[in-house]
């Protein structure tokens, strides 16, 4: 029987990640008020990806999981990116 190892993340680190998420949320609001044209969408998506990475890595403890779960997560995210890409492709030719 394998021994389960629990990864305990200390509260100061979680609070630091939470504060960084709040800063990224403020950055999202700031970018939404700028007139950047097409870069507005790409900037917002980049910020959303950073926020999702922080949530997945720290709050979902994916940072401490094995290679199989990380690989499955990567496969899922690549599939999602392909579908979003097809949506942008479809919208750009309407």
C-alpha positions as a LaTeX table, in Angstrom:
\begin{tabular}{lrrr}
\hline
Residue & $x$ (\AA) & $y$ (\AA) & $z$ (\AA) \\
\hline
Unk1 & 0.00 & 0.00 & 0.00 \\
Unk2 & 1.36 & 3.38 & $-0.97$ \\
Unk3 & 1.72 & 6.02 & 1.64 \\
Unk4 & $-0.35$ & 9.10 & 0.85 \\
Unk5 & 1.67 & 12.26 & 1.06 \\
Unk6 & $-0.27$ & 15.40 & 1.80 \\
Unk7 & 1.14 & 18.70 & 0.71 \\
Unk8 & 0.39 & 21.46 & 3.12 \\
Unk9 & 0.75 & 24.94 & 1.77 \\
Unk10 & 1.33 & 27.54 & 4.46 \\
Unk11 & $-1.16$ & 30.36 & 4.89 \\
Unk12 & 1.31 & 33.17 & 4.09 \\
Unk13 & 1.95 & 31.62 & 0.67 \\
Unk14 & $-1.77$ & 31.22 & 0.00 \\
Unk15 & $-2.41$ & 34.81 & 1.07 \\
Unk16 & 0.40 & 35.97 & $-1.23$ \\
Unk17 & $-1.15$ & 34.09 & $-4.16$ \\
Unk18 & $-4.56$ & 35.55 & $-3.28$ \\
Unk19 & $-3.15$ & 39.09 & $-3.21$ \\
Unk20 & $-1.48$ & 38.48 & $-6.57$ \\
Unk21 & $-4.85$ & 37.27 & $-7.94$ \\
Unk22 & $-6.44$ & 40.49 & $-6.68$ \\
Unk23 & $-3.74$ & 42.53 & $-8.42$ \\
Unk24 & $-4.32$ & 40.62 & $-11.64$ \\
Unk25 & $-8.05$ & 41.29 & $-11.31$ \\
Unk26 & $-7.30$ & 45.00 & $-10.95$ \\
Unk27 & $-5.07$ & 44.75 & $-14.02$ \\
Unk28 & $-7.92$ & 43.11 & $-15.91$ \\
Unk29 & $-10.24$ & 46.00 & $-15.04$ \\
Unk30 & $-7.58$ & 48.51 & $-16.06$ \\
Unk31 & $-6.96$ & 46.78 & $-19.41$ \\
Unk32 & $-10.70$ & 46.66 & $-20.09$ \\
Unk33 & $-10.87$ & 50.46 & $-19.91$ \\
Unk34 & $-8.02$ & 51.02 & $-22.36$ \\
Unk35 & $-8.63$ & 51.38 & $-26.08$ \\
Unk36 & $-6.27$ & 48.74 & $-27.43$ \\
Unk37 & $-8.29$ & 47.40 & $-30.34$ \\
Unk38 & $-7.54$ & 43.73 & $-30.99$ \\
Unk39 & $-4.88$ & 43.67 & $-28.28$ \\
Unk40 & $-7.64$ & 44.19 & $-25.71$ \\
Unk41 & $-8.83$ & 40.59 & $-26.18$ \\
Unk42 & $-5.32$ & 39.13 & $-26.20$ \\
Unk43 & $-4.31$ & 41.07 & $-23.09$ \\
Unk44 & $-7.40$ & 39.98 & $-21.20$ \\
Unk45 & $-6.83$ & 36.36 & $-22.23$ \\
Unk46 & $-3.20$ & 36.50 & $-21.12$ \\
Unk47 & $-4.21$ & 37.81 & $-17.70$ \\
Unk48 & $-6.93$ & 35.15 & $-17.43$ \\
Unk49 & $-4.38$ & 32.43 & $-18.23$ \\
Unk50 & $-2.06$ & 33.69 & $-15.49$ \\
Unk51 & $-4.91$ & 33.73 & $-12.99$ \\
Unk52 & $-6.03$ & 30.23 & $-13.99$ \\
Unk53 & $-2.47$ & 28.94 & $-13.64$ \\
Unk54 & $-2.21$ & 30.31 & $-10.11$ \\
Unk55 & $-5.55$ & 28.82 & $-9.07$ \\
Unk56 & $-4.76$ & 25.43 & $-10.59$ \\
Unk57 & $-1.22$ & 25.28 & $-9.24$ \\
Unk58 & $-1.78$ & 26.44 & $-5.69$ \\
Unk59 & $-5.43$ & 26.20 & $-4.70$ \\
Unk60 & $-6.06$ & 22.93 & $-6.55$ \\
Unk61 & $-2.62$ & 21.58 & $-5.51$ \\
Unk62 & $-1.83$ & 20.50 & $-9.08$ \\
Unk63 & 1.73 & 21.62 & $-8.53$ \\
Unk64 & 2.25 & 18.60 & $-6.29$ \\
Unk65 & 0.51 & 15.95 & $-8.41$ \\
Unk66 & 2.15 & 13.27 & $-10.51$ \\
Unk67 & 2.99 & 13.33 & $-14.19$ \\
Unk68 & $-0.20$ & 11.53 & $-15.25$ \\
Unk69 & $-2.57$ & 14.13 & $-13.82$ \\
Unk70 & $-0.42$ & 16.98 & $-15.08$ \\
Unk71 & $-0.41$ & 15.44 & $-18.54$ \\
Unk72 & $-4.18$ & 14.98 & $-18.52$ \\
Unk73 & $-4.61$ & 18.58 & $-17.42$ \\
Unk74 & $-2.32$ & 19.73 & $-20.23$ \\
Unk75 & $-4.29$ & 17.66 & $-22.75$ \\
Unk76 & $-7.54$ & 19.18 & $-21.51$ \\
Unk77 & $-6.19$ & 22.72 & $-21.70$ \\
Unk78 & $-4.79$ & 22.18 & $-25.21$ \\
Unk79 & $-8.16$ & 20.83 & $-26.34$ \\
Unk80 & $-9.88$ & 23.86 & $-24.83$ \\
Unk81 & $-7.40$ & 26.19 & $-26.57$ \\
Unk82 & $-8.13$ & 24.50 & $-29.90$ \\
Unk83 & $-11.87$ & 24.99 & $-29.46$ \\
Unk84 & $-11.40$ & 28.63 & $-28.48$ \\
Unk85 & $-9.11$ & 29.08 & $-31.48$ \\
Unk86 & $-11.74$ & 27.63 & $-33.80$ \\
Unk87 & $-14.29$ & 30.00 & $-32.30$ \\
Unk88 & $-12.05$ & 33.00 & $-33.00$ \\
Unk89 & $-11.40$ & 31.68 & $-36.49$ \\
Unk90 & $-15.13$ & 31.34 & $-37.09$ \\
Unk91 & $-15.92$ & 34.80 & $-35.74$ \\
Unk92 & $-13.21$ & 36.49 & $-37.78$ \\
Unk93 & $-14.72$ & 35.29 & $-41.09$ \\
Unk94 & $-18.35$ & 36.25 & $-40.50$ \\
\hline
\end{tabular}
